[in-house]
Amino acid sequence: MGHGLRMGVAVALGLAMAGQTATAQTLQERLQDPAQKRAFQRALHQLFVDEPQLLVPPAPQTHGFSAHAARDKALLKGLWPRLFAPKAAALGAQDAPVKLAVLMGAPCPSCQAAGTELGELAQAGAVRVYMHGPTSSAELAAVLGLETGQNAQWPVYIFADMVVRGHVPPIVLARYIDKRAARP
């Protein structure tokens, strides 16, 4: 039974219970009778069991965001060989479950601190960090459509499914890494 028909049945049930009496009782007055109240509750319960979408709010409109995300993920996948090249300078175990490429551009006042923090995270074992210097970072950032001039936000952290620009505190990076390490 369709949504409109089910809702019509519920409304009709309520009106029938309220309107077919010798006195002009309201629905609220009719539901004071325990038998009538139970019948109405059962009808509503069955309606919501049959049509659960009545209780769930509609999904928010993404206005094409999913298409942009899919395009960006495809771009990252295409750059994978350059971002995570076996011969690239890297920190951490080769078999770490999470791969992270880090673009360190110039000028980058926070890149030295980020490098130290990334080294500590790599030693923990869940991530292998591929470090890219200013030249390759600028080239990769341009391919990704990121700012490379004076307004660039270095470092840039690139996971297989996400790009984060600007220095990220180690506790936040650890959460990103743990979340990805836990995926099957």
C-alpha positions in Angstrom: 0.0 0.0 0.0 1.5 3.4 -1.0 2.3 6.2 1.4 -0.7 8.4 0.4 -3.1 5.5 0.7 -1.7 4.4 4.1 -1.9 8.0 5.4 -5.5 8.2 4.1 -6.3 5.0 6.0 -4.9 6.4 9.2 -6.8 9.7 8.8 -10.0 7.8 7.9 -9.6 5.6 10.9 -9.3 8.6 13.2 -12.2 10.3 11.6 -14.4 7.2 11.8 -13.6 6.8 15.4 -14.4 10.4 16.1 -17.3 11.0 13.8 -19.7 8.1 14.1 -21.1 8.7 17.5 -24.5 9.9 18.8 -22.8 12.9 20.4 -20.3 15.2 18.9 -17.2 13.8 20.5 -13.7 14.8 19.5 -11.0 12.3 18.6 -9.3 13.2 21.9 -12.5 12.4 23.8 -13.0 9.1 21.9 -9.5 8.0 22.7 -10.3 8.2 26.4 -12.0 4.9 25.9 -9.2 2.3 26.5 -10.5 -0.1 23.7 -10.7 2.8 21.2 -7.3 4.0 22.2 -5.7 0.5 21.8 -7.3 0.1 18.3 -6.0 3.5 17.2 -2.5 2.7 18.6 -2.5 -0.7 16.8 -3.5 1.0 13.5 -0.8 3.7 13.8 1.8 1.0 14.8 1.0 -1.0 11.8 1.1 2.1 9.6 4.7 2.9 10.8 5.8 -0.8 10.5 4.5 -0.9 6.9 5.8 2.6 6.0 8.9 3.4 8.2 9.9 6.2 5.9 7.2 8.2 7.6 9.4 8.3 10.7 12.7 9.0 8.9 13.5 12.5 7.7 14.3 12.9 4.1 18.0 12.7 3.1 19.6 16.1 2.8 20.2 17.3 -0.8 23.9 17.2 -1.7 23.6 19.4 -4.8 26.1 17.5 -6.8 28.7 17.1 -3.9 28.9 13.3 -4.5 29.9 13.9 -8.1 32.7 16.2 -7.0 33.8 13.7 -4.4 33.8 10.8 -6.9 35.9 13.0 -9.3 38.4 13.9 -6.6 38.7 10.3 -5.5 39.4 9.2 -9.1 42.0 11.9 -9.4 43.7 10.7 -6.2 43.6 7.1 -7.5 45.3 8.3 -10.7 48.0 10.1 -8.7 48.6 7.1 -6.4 51.8 5.9 -8.2 53.3 9.4 -7.9 52.1 10.0 -4.3 53.1 6.7 -2.9 56.1 5.8 -5.1 58.2 2.9 -3.7 61.4 5.0 -4.2 60.0 8.1 -2.5 61.4 9.3 0.9 59.1 7.6 3.4 58.8 7.0 7.2 57.3 3.9 8.7 56.8 0.3 7.9 56.3 -0.7 4.3 53.4 -2.9 5.3 51.6 -0.3 7.4 47.8 -0.4 6.8 47.5 3.3 6.1 49.4 5.3 3.4 49.8 9.0 3.8 51.5 11.4 1.3 52.6 14.7 2.6 53.3 17.7 0.4 55.8 20.1 2.0 55.8 23.3 -0.1 57.7 26.5 0.3 57.4 28.7 2.2 56.2 26.4 5.0 56.8 27.6 8.6 55.0 24.6 10.1 56.5 21.8 7.8 59.4 21.1 10.1 57.1 20.6 13.1 54.8 18.5 10.9 57.7 16.3 9.8 58.7 15.6 13.4 55.1 14.8 14.4 54.7 12.5 11.3 57.9 10.7 12.2 56.4 9.9 15.7 53.1 8.7 14.2 55.0 6.5 11.6 57.0 4.9 14.5 53.7 3.8 16.1 53.3 1.5 13.1 49.9 2.2 11.6 51.0 4.6 8.9 53.6 4.9 6.2 54.3 8.5 5.4 55.6 9.5 1.9 57.3 12.9 2.1 57.4 15.2 -0.9 59.7 18.2 -1.1 58.8 21.7 -2.4 59.3 20.9 -6.2 57.3 17.7 -6.4 54.8 19.2 -3.9 54.1 22.2 -6.1 53.6 19.9 -9.1 51.3 17.5 -7.3 49.3 20.4 -5.7 48.8 22.0 -9.1 47.5 18.7 -10.5 45.1 18.5 -7.5 43.9 22.0 -8.2 45.3 23.3 -4.9 46.8 26.8 -4.3 50.6 26.8 -4.8 51.4 30.5 -4.4 51.7 32.8 -1.4 48.2 31.6 -0.2 49.1 27.9 -0.2 48.3 26.0 2.9 51.3 23.7 3.5 51.7 21.0 4.5 49.0 19.0 2.5 48.1 15.6 3.9 46.8 13.1 1.3 45.1 9.9 2.2 43.7 7.5 -0.4 40.2 9.1 0.2 40.9 12.5 1.6 43.0 15.7 1.3 43.6 18.0 4.3 45.4 21.3 3.8 47.4 23.1 6.5 49.1 21.9 9.6 47.0 19.3 11.4 47.6 18.6 15.1 49.0 15.0 15.8 46.0 14.0 17.8 43.7 14.7 14.8 46.1 12.9 12.4 46.1 9.9 14.7 42.3 9.8 14.6 42.3 9.9 10.8 44.9 7.2 10.7 43.1 5.0 13.3 39.9 5.3 11.4 41.5 4.2 8.1 43.5 1.4 9.8 40.2 0.0 11.2 38.6 -0.3 7.8 38.5 -3.8 6.3 
